[in-house]
Amino acid sequence: MTRTEIEATVKDFLVEDLELDEEKIKPEARLKEDIGVDSLDFVDIVVIVEKKFGFKIKPEEMQQVKTFGQFCDYIELKIS
């Protein structure tokens, strides 16, 4: 899966499943502050990522992930 496909997949589920504002989802956008991902959304994101990408997210690995771009970097690293 290419980086573009990863970004598109993540953006799709953020908009479709979590009903977040597509206009706010940019690589530099902070997940919590800019996009509006809250703790309940994060639980949903973990389930969706595990289903769509086939790996488990470890909370300790996500502590440094602050932006949409970093989140896609994390997924890209885990599936490559």
Secondary structure, 3 states (H helix, E strand, C coil): CCHHHHHHHHHHHHHHCCCCCHHHCCCCCEHHHHHCCCHHHHHHHHHHHHHHHCCCCCHHHHCCCCEHHHHHHHHHHHHC
